């Protein structure tokens, strides 16, 4: 759903870019149809054939990349920040896993990647399972191996929390709830935010901590979190647009903030905002990503 005029512009740019490879073919075809007896029709036919082959090659490359290559080519994004901790804190941010029944390559990659990362804390910012996947075994296959010394915490997106708790009881869900965790000689605060209900008490619960993390499925509460002096705000939902245009970025984000926090890191006052591209894909009839590979993110908070 288009949220603002910048996304409308992006959609227009995408539609325009989609037809550009076909324009030369239309040009030479129209010349033949309008002037079939022109003396240079052999040359026009040759140019038409070359333009058709060229345009077809471009479309083929884009389709193969968007449907097969990128959806199954995740990567690890790393970032460092300063915070009130007395020793480095390694946070693995996962979002929009959209776990499938058929165990795609990106989910197998996730389990191998997490084994080698040894994060201190794992945070999952919603949309953990695909909307039609309530199969406990397929969820357990991916979620059960996720373990960290400080625990695994999540907030929900469009998730069935009851099914997820059956699949992965080690995950603690924070719904407008804040907790304090000990790390080294200090404590830090962590809260999970919902788009409904009273959130003031959630912020208050961790206000005394020297370092404070808030997570919500969408980027929509980033400015509110900054106003409540959160140091780190983690979210997803946008998938980075999932389909992007060079020099423009996401076409559609499905967020109230539009393109402002479409993907990556942003600074809002003293709050570092991270919007993850996510690992999975929206429940379309096909998996598609273009110029927007799936990601997981390791954030290291240094003293």
Secondary structure as GFF3:
##gff-version 3
##sequence-region A 1 303
A	DSSP	alpha_helix	5	34	.	.	.	ID=ss1
A	DSSP	alpha_helix	41	64	.	.	.	ID=ss2
A	DSSP	pi_helix	65	69	.	.	.	ID=ss3
A	DSSP	three_ten_helix	70	72	.	.	.	ID=ss4
A	DSSP	beta_strand	75	82	.	.	.	ID=ss5
A	DSSP	beta_strand	89	94	.	.	.	ID=ss6
A	DSSP	alpha_helix	105	117	.	.	.	ID=ss7
A	DSSP	beta_strand	121	125	.	.	.	ID=ss8
A	DSSP	alpha_helix	136	143	.	.	.	ID=ss9
A	DSSP	beta_strand	152	155	.	.	.	ID=ss10
A	DSSP	alpha_helix	161	167	.	.	.	ID=ss11
A	DSSP	beta_strand	171	173	.	.	.	ID=ss12
A	DSSP	beta_strand	177	183	.	.	.	ID=ss13
A	DSSP	beta_strand	186	192	.	.	.	ID=ss14
A	DSSP	alpha_helix	200	205	.	.	.	ID=ss15
A	DSSP	beta_strand	212	215	.	.	.	ID=ss16
A	DSSP	three_ten_helix	219	221	.	.	.	ID=ss17
A	DSSP	alpha_helix	222	227	.	.	.	ID=ss18
A	DSSP	beta_strand	232	235	.	.	.	ID=ss19
A	DSSP	three_ten_helix	239	241	.	.	.	ID=ss20
A	DSSP	beta_strand	244	245	.	.	.	ID=ss21
A	DSSP	beta_strand	249	250	.	.	.	ID=ss22
A	DSSP	beta_strand	264	268	.	.	.	ID=ss23
A	DSSP	beta_strand	271	275	.	.	.	ID=ss24
A	DSSP	beta_strand	295	302	.	.	.	ID=ss25
###
